[in-house]
Amino acid sequence: MGYQGEKGPVPCVVRAYIQFLRDSGLNEEGVFRHSPSSQLLRAAQEAHDRGLVSLEIWQATPGGGPHLAAVLLKKYLKDLPNAICGEELYALIRRCPAPTSDPGDVEAVRYMREVILPEFSPCVYIFLSHILHLMHEVSLRSAFWTHIISPLYSQSYQG
């Protein structure tokens, strides 16, 4: 993925994880909480490193399927060489107004769009939009979203 996203907007393995989760994991209970065995995770990761990105082969394996895709996506984010949100963005992020339950209050959204998002490079912006869109889709189906999933992903954005 180039700086402007010219080599494709999102790495193919990440696209595969996201698409697999959309196709078969959005309604799966505990999709981001249950982990596969370390042996299965290692085998799937090695297959992906060799360019075999299809997750369907792991579907019938215990711990496979959407749980495997979710763990592989979290691991990919955690293993990035550079944090998505480095220390230089912390002050900006902390100044973001807290969202409210008022549907007319768009101050937090405006702040994100006008202040925080322009600080990201184009490739990070594209990558992050795919991840956040998936997180939103999961949040629409999960009552545990803010307490379980957000902390799991937030560690990937820190330096």
C-alpha positions as CSV (number, residue, x, y, z in Angstrom):
1,M,0.0,0.0,0.0
2,G,1.6,3.2,-1.1
3,Y,1.5,6.5,0.7
4,Q,-1.4,7.7,-1.4
5,G,-3.0,4.2,-1.5
6,E,-1.8,3.7,-5.0
7,K,-0.8,0.1,-4.5
8,G,-4.3,-0.8,-3.4
9,P,-6.2,0.7,-0.5
10,V,-5.8,-2.1,1.9
11,P,-3.4,-5.1,2.1
12,C,-5.0,-8.2,0.6
13,V,-4.9,-10.2,3.8
14,V,-6.6,-7.5,5.7
15,R,-9.3,-7.3,3.0
16,A,-9.7,-11.1,3.3
17,Y,-10.1,-10.9,7.1
18,I,-12.6,-8.0,6.8
19,Q,-14.7,-9.7,4.0
20,F,-14.7,-13.0,5.8
21,L,-16.0,-11.4,9.0
22,R,-18.6,-9.5,7.0
23,D,-19.7,-12.7,5.3
24,S,-19.7,-15.1,8.2
25,G,-18.8,-13.4,11.5
26,L,-21.0,-10.3,12.1
27,N,-23.6,-12.4,14.0
28,E,-21.2,-14.8,15.6
29,E,-21.3,-14.6,19.4
30,G,-18.0,-13.5,20.9
31,V,-16.2,-13.2,17.5
32,F,-13.5,-10.9,19.0
33,R,-13.4,-12.6,22.4
34,H,-12.8,-16.2,21.5
35,S,-9.3,-17.2,20.3
36,P,-8.2,-20.2,18.3
37,S,-5.5,-22.4,19.5
38,S,-2.0,-21.1,19.1
39,Q,-1.2,-24.0,16.7
40,L,-4.1,-23.1,14.4
41,L,-3.2,-19.4,14.6
42,R,0.4,-20.1,13.6
43,A,-0.6,-22.4,10.8
44,A,-3.1,-19.8,9.4
45,Q,-0.5,-17.0,9.7
46,E,2.1,-19.1,7.9
47,A,-0.3,-19.9,5.1
48,H,-1.1,-16.2,4.8
49,D,2.6,-15.3,4.7
50,R,2.9,-17.7,1.7
51,G,0.0,-15.8,0.0
52,L,-2.8,-18.2,0.8
53,V,-5.4,-15.7,2.1
54,S,-8.6,-17.8,1.8
55,L,-10.0,-18.3,5.3
56,E,-12.7,-20.8,4.1
57,I,-10.2,-23.7,4.5
58,W,-10.2,-23.0,8.3
59,Q,-14.0,-22.7,8.5
60,A,-14.6,-26.3,9.8
61,T,-11.6,-26.3,12.1
62,P,-12.5,-25.9,15.8
63,G,-11.6,-22.3,16.7
64,G,-11.4,-21.4,13.0
65,G,-13.9,-19.4,10.9
66,P,-14.7,-15.9,12.1
67,H,-12.9,-16.2,15.4
68,L,-9.7,-17.0,13.5
69,A,-10.3,-14.1,11.1
70,A,-10.9,-11.7,14.1
71,V,-7.7,-12.8,15.8
72,L,-5.6,-12.6,12.7
73,L,-6.9,-9.0,12.1
74,K,-6.1,-8.0,15.6
75,K,-2.7,-9.6,15.3
76,Y,-2.0,-7.8,12.0
77,L,-2.8,-4.5,13.6
78,K,-0.8,-5.2,16.7
79,D,2.3,-6.3,14.6
80,L,2.4,-3.2,12.5
81,P,5.9,-1.7,12.6
82,N,4.5,1.8,13.3
83,A,1.5,2.7,15.4
84,I,-1.5,4.1,13.5
85,C,-1.9,6.8,16.1
86,G,1.4,7.8,17.4
87,E,2.1,10.0,20.4
88,E,2.0,13.2,18.3
89,L,-1.8,12.7,18.0
90,Y,-2.6,12.1,21.6
91,A,-3.2,15.7,22.5
92,L,-5.5,16.2,19.5
93,I,-7.4,13.1,20.3
94,R,-7.8,14.0,24.0
95,R,-9.3,17.4,23.0
96,C,-12.1,15.6,21.0
97,P,-15.5,16.4,22.6
98,A,-17.2,13.4,24.1
99,P,-20.1,12.1,22.1
100,T,-23.5,12.5,23.6
101,S,-26.8,10.6,23.2
102,D,-28.3,13.7,21.4
103,P,-28.6,12.7,17.7
104,G,-28.3,16.4,16.8
105,D,-25.0,16.8,18.6
106,V,-22.3,16.2,15.9
107,E,-19.5,18.1,17.6
108,A,-17.4,15.0,18.1
109,V,-17.9,13.9,14.5
110,R,-17.1,17.3,13.2
111,Y,-13.9,17.4,15.4
112,M,-12.8,14.0,14.1
113,R,-13.4,15.0,10.4
114,E,-11.9,18.5,10.6
115,V,-9.1,18.1,13.1
116,I,-8.0,14.5,13.7
117,L,-8.5,12.7,10.3
118,P,-6.6,15.3,8.3
119,E,-3.5,14.5,10.4
120,F,-3.3,10.9,9.0
121,S,-1.4,10.2,5.8
122,P,-3.7,9.1,2.9
123,C,-2.8,5.4,3.2
124,V,-3.5,5.3,6.9
125,Y,-6.8,7.2,6.4
126,I,-7.9,4.6,3.8
127,F,-6.7,1.7,6.0
128,L,-8.3,3.1,9.1
129,S,-11.6,3.7,7.3
130,H,-11.9,0.0,6.4
131,I,-11.1,-1.1,10.0
132,L,-13.5,1.4,11.5
133,H,-16.3,0.5,9.1
134,L,-16.0,-3.1,10.2
135,M,-16.0,-2.1,13.8
136,H,-19.1,-0.1,13.3
137,E,-20.8,-3.1,11.6
138,V,-19.9,-5.3,14.5
139,S,-21.1,-2.6,17.0
140,L,-24.6,-2.6,15.4
141,R,-24.8,-6.3,16.4
142,S,-23.0,-6.4,19.8
143,A,-23.9,-5.0,23.2
144,F,-20.4,-5.6,24.3
145,W,-18.8,-3.4,21.7
146,T,-17.5,-0.5,23.8
147,H,-16.4,-2.7,26.7
148,I,-14.7,-5.6,24.9
149,I,-13.8,-4.8,21.3
150,S,-12.6,-1.1,21.5
151,P,-9.8,-1.9,24.0
152,L,-8.6,-4.8,21.9
153,Y,-8.1,-2.5,18.9
154,S,-7.0,0.6,20.7
155,Q,-3.7,-1.1,21.6
156,S,-2.9,-1.2,17.9
157,Y,-3.2,2.5,17.5
158,Q,-0.8,3.4,20.3
159,G,2.9,3.8,19.9
